[in-house]
Each structure stands twice: as C-alpha cells, then as structure tokens.
C-alpha cells in the first residue's frame, strides 16, 4: 500500500465506515503525527488547562457568586418577620399543597398516557405519542394564557359551552394548568422506562397464568417505580419554580415563586424577597439531590435485569382497558390541542367571549412589538448556543479528563436545576447591583444560559456516555490533544444530542418569564413579559396574537435548524462515499 493512498484514506480494509472515520480524524492530526516528538508535551495540555480554568471561572462568576449575594443580603429581622407572619406561613403551605397535588396528578397522567401508548396498543398511538412532545416544544406561557381563554369567566368551555358563570382562578385552576403543563415531562420519562422493561419478565408472568392487568400492577409498575419517582422529583422541582402559571391563574392563592417577585417589585422589600427565595430553594435542593440519587439507582437496576426478549407474542390488553385508555388519551390530547386553537382563535376575535367578530387588527398591531419579538428570539438563540457550549465543555472535563476539582465543576453546572427561576433572576439582579453592572441585555442572556444549562448537561452526558473511550485513545495515539479529541471526535459524533440540547434551551429561553423578570428594562423588552402584561391588563386578543407570532417564529427557527442538520448530514454522507 502506498503512503499517499494511506494518507488519503484509500484501500483501507475496514470498508466505508473505516474510511469515513479515518477521514474524520486524519486531517487535524496528520501533520502532528510527524512532528509529535518535536512538540513539547506540556503544549498538549496548556490549552486544555486554560479552557478548564475559564469554564470554572465562568460558572463561579455566574452561578456561585450571584447565589452568594442572595444569602448575604437578608438581615436577621427579615427572617423573623417572615417566620412570624401568618401571611407567609399560608404562602408556604399553599406552595407545599400546590407541589404535592400538581406533581401527583402530573405523574399519574403521564404514566397512564405512556402506558397507553407503549403497552396497551391503542388506536392512533403514534399521534397520541407526538402530542406531548409538541406541547413541550411550545413556549411555556401558552399554557397559562390558553387556560384563561378556555376556563376563565368568559372561557370557551365554562361560558360558551356550559353557560357557567364560575371562576377557576385560584388553587383549582392552578392545578389544572400545571398538570397540563408538566405531564408531558412525566410522559417522556415513563415512556423511556416502559420501553426498557424486560419483556421476558412480563412473558414469564404470563406463562404462570397472570392476567394483563395483574402483570401491569405486579411486574411492570414495580419495575417502573424508580423511573416514576425520578419523574415525580423532576416535576416537583419544576412546579416549585413555576412562575407563569401562578402569576396568571392563581389569583389570590399565594405561592412563594410569585411572592419572591411581588415583594421586590411591589413592596421594594429585597430582604423579604431573599428570605422567601431561600425558603423556596431548600426543598428544591433536597428534591434535586434525591432525583440524582434515584436516577443513578434506576440506571443501575435496569443494567442488571435487562435481557433479550423471547419470541413469545405480546398479549394485547382487554378491549375495555384499551377503550378506557383511548378515551383518556383522547381527552388529554383534545385539551392540549384546544390550547393551541384557543390562542389562534383568540387572536382573530375582537374580544374573547364577548365580541367574537372576526378581526385581524391584533396582528396588524404586532409591528409595535417587533422589538420584543426580536429580543426574545435573539437572546434565546445566543443563550442556547452559550448554554450548549458550556454544557459540552463541562461534560467533557468531568467525564473525559482527570483534571482536579471535577466534582466542584459538576456541582456548579447542576446547581441552577435546583434553584427556582425567580430566585436566580433575583440573584443576578443583586449581583449586578453589587458590581455596578447595568447591562440588561447581557444579564438576560446570562440568565437564560445558566438556568437551562443543567438540562443540556444531562442530555450531552447521556450522549457522551454512549461513545467508547477507545476512540479518544485512538485519536491521542495519532498525536491529538484533549481539545482536538473533543472538537473532531466527540462533538461530531454527538451532533444529534447537541442539537436536541440547543432546541430545549432555545424553546425554554423564548418563553421564560421567571428568570428574566427582574432583569428586563425599557431598553430590553421581551415578548414573554409583554404577553404577561397584556394578559394582566385584559388585552386577551393582543396577548394571543403576540403569543401566536412568537410561537410561529420559534417553530420557524426550529425547522430551519432541523433543515440545516439534514443538509449537513446529507453532505457528510456524500463525502463518505
């Protein structure tokens, strides 16, 4: 074999895949293999160390320092006034009630929905399985706004269909809104767990004469217990930090996430706001630690019991069970689709529930909010890029290197997952005032970046764990340093997970309210905050129109990103031929 053939990847005995891998790694390393001996060994690690220190500095500055400002801000009298006031004790109990009830119903709904789609073989299961995913991809404010349009005093269901003059503002309305908002998370987690349940165990129970219902209760459900608990812990943290739904729907039902905001903006009581935030973060941290523990336990358990399925055919559920589960999924799916429909139809009516005449006036006024729309899309886009980069680097340093202080880095990057968004926004506001930094746009981008970074960290950690370390070793043997391994091996092989991380961060950033509500200014308005303000003022048509435009722009960016990914994949496949 000639040297020039080897250099250009010709005549390799490993086939096309081998040629593609060789081409992927040879370019940045070919020159280094010839000069490896002439390059000082320390040079291979200097860039890695520098980047590692930079990541730790960024996380310390934007995570640890702001939270430290919250801890040192309140005085002793602030703690005394909070714990001796019946108002705040009631808010604490309300928050606990909200967390327990919303989490329980969300997990129950998500598990039943997942069981119906994965195990029950109901009709249209692919459509039902797509609807919760679609709901997760929409900005979070859609749920609260659509709830008012559907179940408010002039709501479509309550007033138009049923003719009722009732108000669901308060605990009941908040419970319904949060269940519809958070059950898709439980669905996704439970669906993955149900797919990983070893079929051989269920088939063994069938062979012993167990009915489908008994198998579901005594075999499938216990094997899913850890996954269900992980979903419950994850949703509980999300419920505690939820701001948009309580702000729009809760009415006089006070919860801590909203009171953290109102105490600072309405009463200018930073000390009380900080104390309420600290009280709110304590259970969140406990739930987050428990969630990590049970996720590891779940992974270990399934790793030990997983087996290949036997060819025994799957026994279908009874007709009654499938009919009931189909009706259940149909009702939940109808409510989700009704949310989208209410936003669109509400934007085309003069006054929702009162004057239903068709109009496009609300959309014609969207030019007034072009700045808000541009800021929301651009800030979320930039923050999603930064968040994905930080998460990728953090995963690499924690899991693929032997550098010191990895545990500190791992903790720093996951802390924001346990901190409610309103508290973190308050923390950044206090930190910026302490440092006399008044760059609202920069602080908003930082907030969006840090708040959603832990979720990117988990997604990319899962992807990196599926890549064998032997690829790292092979690259290093060709003269690559750690950063080159990351850039030319790990990241190209993780494009799908990285893109999923970017999508999640971008969608959440576009609709975020709690983490940025303390940071917006007249110069940096956001569409999500403007929608909240319009809803509070009763401008439902304008709020719905702005929500429709923002949702459409969000999906447009996602479709463009998906198209770019497909074009890149097609080009890569062409070059590998």
Order of alpha helices (4+ residues) and beta strands (2+ residues): alpha-alpha-alpha-alpha-alpha-alpha-alpha-alpha-alpha-alpha-alpha-alpha-alpha-alpha-alpha-alpha-beta-beta-alpha-alpha-alpha-alpha-alpha-alpha-alpha-alpha-alpha-alpha
